[in-house]
Amino acid sequence: MFRFSWQHLSLATKLNILMMFLIVATASAITFLSIRREQQAFQAELQAQAQLTLDLLEETIEDELYLLDVDDISDVLEKMGEQEGVFTSGRVYDPDGRVLADAFDEGVTFQETADPFALRLLESDSIVFEWQEDQLLTGQPVRVASLTLGAISIGLPTSELDEKVVATRNQGIFAAAFAVIVGGLAVIIFSRSISKPIQNLVTNTERIAQGDLSSPLNADRKDEIGRLAEAMERMRQQLFLLYQDLEGQVDARTNELILARDEALRASQFKSELLGKVSHELRTPIGAILGYTQLLQAGSYGPLLDDQIEVTEKVIESTNYLTTIVRELLDQARLDSGRVELHIEPFDIAELVEEIENQHRIFARNKGIDFEVETTFDLGTTMYGDRQRIQQCVINLLSNAIKFTDEGFVRLEVYHADPAWWAIRVTDTGPGIPEEARDRIFEPFGQVDGSITRRYGGTGLGLAIVKNFIELMGGEIKLESEVGGGSTFIIILPVTPEENPDGMVAEAAPIS
């Protein structure tokens, strides 16, 4: 639907509309004043004529009215009635306001009731004027000294006034139309002389805003618009110089940033290679330490005392912790370099859930919290994905949930989210995660705060690795948490991954 908007009109259009409005308003006002002046002049002239006629009539019938000679009075009024077009009415009244004679209608004479206009005349001390639609009705009392003999009234037609008003109105309309035409042409010429240079300034300004600072602005006028154009031309020259200077600085800074980026990429690549090599080299001695310690604990080198058994258990626990750190560092190095491999193949989801449950139920029992497992899948239900990576992700979430929950429960749920997706939900009653930290904990080495590392340990890589693995498998991970109310991590994976389910290997893109 079209809606008029004054703001959307051009300056030239606004000037044209404003000037045309002023011209039409002026012409209309002049026409109205001319009609009004003509009307007032005619009214004054007609009133003067009526006054003269009334005075003459009064002198003519004064004696007859004193003697109540109705016949002579009627003869006078009859002569008035014969002057067609000069008078519209003529009457003589007795002192009681009753009609004695009428110039046009004898049927109204000698009536018992008084004429209302006659009563007004008798009560008045001077002439009375009453403008009606088609006549001027006027009259005055007839008095000799203090004796009121009666009253007289006449009516004069106003048709001449109507004709003059129409003529004046037509002249005004013609003059207004002529003024509009001539004024319109003048307005167009005037508005163009103003709007065209302004439009040129707008065009040049838009060109400057788009980055074209090479074309100079034309400032050949000497008025305010010309001074504005000169100021804008000086601004363009200054902007052009600044642009050239900034362009040089940007080129220099860009080269610096390219060098810094290359250095950062090399440093990141070196870090990833170093992490990979160090992690790989650490796995062998850590594995040896774990193996020999387990042999000692099993009594392969002779029976151990209770204190020695306790020491071996702490060694095994610490070695397992180091193994987890080394694996996370190695995974992060592979993610950074883009060399992560996903083996997509079928696996029994219920069997995986049972295996994970057996691994973590004892950890929860040792911590004194409940461990709940719920799944809608039965044994033999097949899913497609990288079983090892999915298990690693779930173990990471469960380990964090048990580690950060001092009382309450940890719950693992595995279910169909909808026909195309299945989900893994890990819920705890731990301290919760503040809103400002919910994005940071999914970044490498990101944790809620520094006190977490001092109290619970860890590298801050686990959730970042989980997020990257899940996204590589075409899924996503969501977090719902409330400070003091626990946390819920939800992994959503496709039932049918995009990768080939027959064991295809997928390589990750390098993380920038």
Secondary structure, 3 states (H helix, E strand, C coil): CCCCCHHHCCHHHHHHHHHHHHHHHHHHHHHHHHHHHHHHHHHHHHHHHHHHHHHHHHHHHHHHHHHCCHHHHHHHHHHHHCCECCECEEEEECCCCCEEEECCCHHHCCCCCCCHHHHHHHHCCCCEEEECCCEEEEEEEEEECCEEEEEEEEEEECHHHHHHHHHHHHHHHHHHHHHHHHHHHHHHHHHHHHHHHHHHHHHHHHHHHCCCCCCCCCCCCCCHHHHHHHHHHHHHHHHHHHHHHHHHHHHHHHHHHHHHHHHHHHHHHHHHHHHHHHHHHHHHHHHHHHHHHHHHHHCCCCCCCHHHHHHHHHHHHHHHHHHHHHHHHHHHHHHHHCCCEEEEEEEEHHHHHHHHHHHHHHHHHHHCCEEEEEECCCCCCEEEECHHHHHHHHHHHHHHHHHHCCCCEEEEEEEEEECCEEEEEEEECCCCCCHHHCCHHHCCCCCCCHHHHHHHCCCCCHHHHHHHHHHHCCCEEEEEEECCCEEEEEEEEECCCCCCCCCEEEECCCCC
